[in-house]
Amino acid sequence: MQSTADEVRPVRPRTSSPRNGWSTSRWLGVGTALALVVLVVLGGCGTWALVRATAVNQRLVERWSPALIASVRMEAALVNQETGVRGYGLTGRIEFLDPYRDGLDQQRKAVGELKPLISGDAHAQADLAVVNERVETWHAYVARPVSASVDPMPLARQRAEEGRKQFDSVRQALRVQQAGIVAERDRARADLGAARTMRNTVFMVIGGVVLALMALAFAGLRLGVQRPLDRLRADVRKVASGNFAHAIDPTGPADVQDLAGDVDAMRRRLSEELHFKDVARARLDEQATELRRSNDELEQFAYVASHDLQEPLRKIASFCQLLERRYAEQLDDRGKQYIAFAVDGANRMQNLINDLLTFSRVGRLHTDDRPVDLGDLVRRTLDDLDLAVQETGATVAYDGLPTVEGQPTQLGLVLQNLLSNAIKFRAADTPPRIRVEARRVASAVRHDGRDGSETEDPRPQWEISVSDNGIGIAPEYADRVFVIFQRLHTRESYAGNGIGLALCKKIVEHHGGSIALDTDYTDGTRFVFTLPGVLPADDASGADRESDAAAPAATAG
C-alpha cells in the first residue's frame, strides 16, 4: 500500500499584492516631523519670551530700583551734612561736625553706587552731574569754610541766607534726578508686565498646541491603527476558533493591510493543509485498520505455520531415526550418515522456526513492563546455562546490577544470548571469564510523536556491559553481527542460526535502549546496552538515585 506521505503536495506560499496608501511608519514619521517643527517654533517663541521677561526684570530689579535707593541715600547724606554744618555754625560746638563728616562718606558711597547703575543713560547722567555741581557749589561757599573755621558763628550768620538758597537748589536737583529715575523704573515695570503677559500667552499657546497635537495623535492612531487592528484581531479570533472559511478583509495603513493579507494567506494555507491532513488521517486510519488486520492474519499464520511446519519436520526426524534402528544392519556407514544429516537438518529447521517466531513476537505481544532485578535475572539465566558453564569451566562475575523496567522474559533472552555467546566463542584451552557490570548514564530524551517536541526521560538510565576473554570480533563486523542470519563462522566451527544478536538488538530497542559492540575492548568481546531504570515512588521528578533493589556482589562458576 502506498504511503500517504508520497502524496503530500508542497503548498506554495502566497505573496500579498502591494497595498495603496502610506504605511504606519510613514504616517508616524511625517506626523512626528511636523510635530517637532511646530514644537521647535513654539519653543523658540517661549525662549524669546523668557529671555525678554528676564531682561526687563533685571532692568527693573538690578538697575533702576537700586539707582533710586542710591539717590535717596545720597539725599539723606546731604541733609545730614547741612544739619551738621548749620548746628556747628549756630553753636560752635565741634560735635555737630560728626553728622557732616558721616554725610560726606555716605555721599561718596552713594555716588559710587549710582554711577554704574545709570551708565548708558545720558539723561540720568546729566541729572547726576547737575546735582554734583550744585553740591560742590554749596560745599565751596558754606560747608567747607564753616567747618574749617575755629569761630564759625559770625561766618555762618553772614552766609546763612545764601547757603539756604544754594541747598534748596541742591534739593531741587535731587528731586529732578529722582523723578527721572522713578520714570525709568515705571517704564521698566510696565515693560515687565507686558513681557509677563506675552510670556504667559506664549506658554498658553504652547500648551494648547501640545494638547491639540496629542489629541490629533490619539485620534490618528485610533482611526488609522487601532480600529484596523481591532478588526484584524476579531477576524483572527474567528479563524482561531475554527472558522477557517472566514476571510480577512485588509483595512487601514498599507503595512496593516499587508499584515492582514499575510494572515489571510496563512489562513488559506492552514485550511488547505488541514483539509489535506484530514484526508491523510482518514487514509492512515484505513491503513492502520488494514495493518491491524494484516498483523492479526500474520500472527495467526505464524502460529499455524509453527505447528504445521514443525509437525512434518518431527515426522521426518522420527521416521529417519526409526529407519536407522530398523534397518541398521542393512545400512552402511554412508547410509547412516545420510540419515544423520536428514535428522540434523530437520532439528535445525525446527530451531530456526522457533527462533523466527520468537524474533517476530518481540514488540507484538503487549505485556506490561515491570521492575526486573537484573542480578536475579542473571542468576536464573546461569541456572539455565549450568551445563555449559560446568563443561567449559566458565566464571561469571556480576555485581551492583540495578533494577530496570521491562519484560523479564525478553530481557532474559538478551542475557541468555550474550552469556551463551561468551561461553561458546571462547579462546582455545582458556576457560571463559565473563563479567556483567552496570553504571548510571545520562537520562535519555523522549520524542513526542505528535508535535515533535523532546523531553527528558525522568527515569534513571543504566548501561549494562557483558565482557569476556574470548576470540573477539573484528571492528569491521561491529554492525554486521546484529543483522539477522549473519554469521562470522561456519556451522561446523560454532553452532547457531545467526539470529541471537539480532534478537537482542530488537528486544533492547523495544525497551527504549540501544546495543553496540565495544570496539575499544581488545581482551575479548564486550557488548554494551542501555535500559531504563525504575523511577522511585517518592521521586516523581526522576531524581538521581540508584535502585534499592540492586543485586549484591556475586560470582558464578
C-alpha angles and dihedrals in degrees: 000000000000115000119243088229087074089060097055109124118206112244110227114225114248117231117211117233117245113271129227123242135036124314124239092254091053093049090048092046095050093042092048092048092051091046091050091050091051092046092048091052092047090045090054091051091048091048091050091049091050093047092049093048090048092051093049091046091051090049090054101039102032101035122021100031092051089043091055090048091050091049092051090049089050090053091049090050091052091048089053089050093050091047093050095047092046093049092048090048093051099043106019089223111145095216089071088070092067093081088048094054092044089048091055091054092046090048093053091047093048092049090049090054095043100052098065091042094058097037110129093029108098095189093054091045091052091050090051090049091053091050092049092047094052092043089053090050091052091046092051096047103036119001103051097038094047094044091048095048121098091209102032100167099084091046092045092052090047096052099031098104095045091044091053091053092048093050090048087056088052089052090049092051090049091051090051091048093048091046089056092048091048090050091053091046091051091050090050090048091051091047089050091053091049091047091050091049091050091046092051091046092050093049091047089053090048091051092048092049091048091051090047091050091049091049091048091047092049092047092046094049092046095048098035103035115009098050095047089046091049090053090047091048091051091049092047091051090053090051092045090052089062103269096124091163091067109108120219115228113212114228137157129036120000096260092048088050089050090050091050090048091051091048090049090049089051089049091053092047092049090047090053093045093047090050090050091047091051090053091044092048091051090051091046090051089052090048092047090052090048091048092050090051091046092048091050090051091046092049090049090046091050091050092049092043092051090057101033093047097043095048094064089043091053089049091050092050095044095046092046090052090045090050090051093051096045098043099030093123093052094047122085124212093272091053091051089048091053091051090049089051091052093048092047091049092051091049092048090049090053091050091047092051091049091048092049091050090050091049093049093049095058107110094005098079103075103213121160117254116240138173111290121195103219092197092057090043091054090050092052091046091052089051088058090048094043095116093052091046092051094046095049098035089235122177119208119192122190130164139161094021112167134218112262134187117251148081112311096211095052094043087050089056089053093052092041093053094045094046094043090049090050089053094041099048096050126146118260116273091359122111112231115258109197128181129189115197138170136200135178116253136182118294117269125244120244120214116214105217094203101061103006094245122148126224132179115254106241092209119095114253123224130199112210120196129192112193131175141175095240134123094293132213125266113246092240089066094051093111099030095063090067094055114103116256091008111138130183094194136041122259089245090061099040128006122231145093100252093244103101100088092040087055090049091051093050093048094047093048090047087058091053097258138103136232130207144163114255101232092184091064108095104171093079130302128332125184120192125195135168130225134179116253129222117277109231113245093235095047110068092168094060097248119198101269133136119235116264088218095067111136120249121246111290140169127199125193 
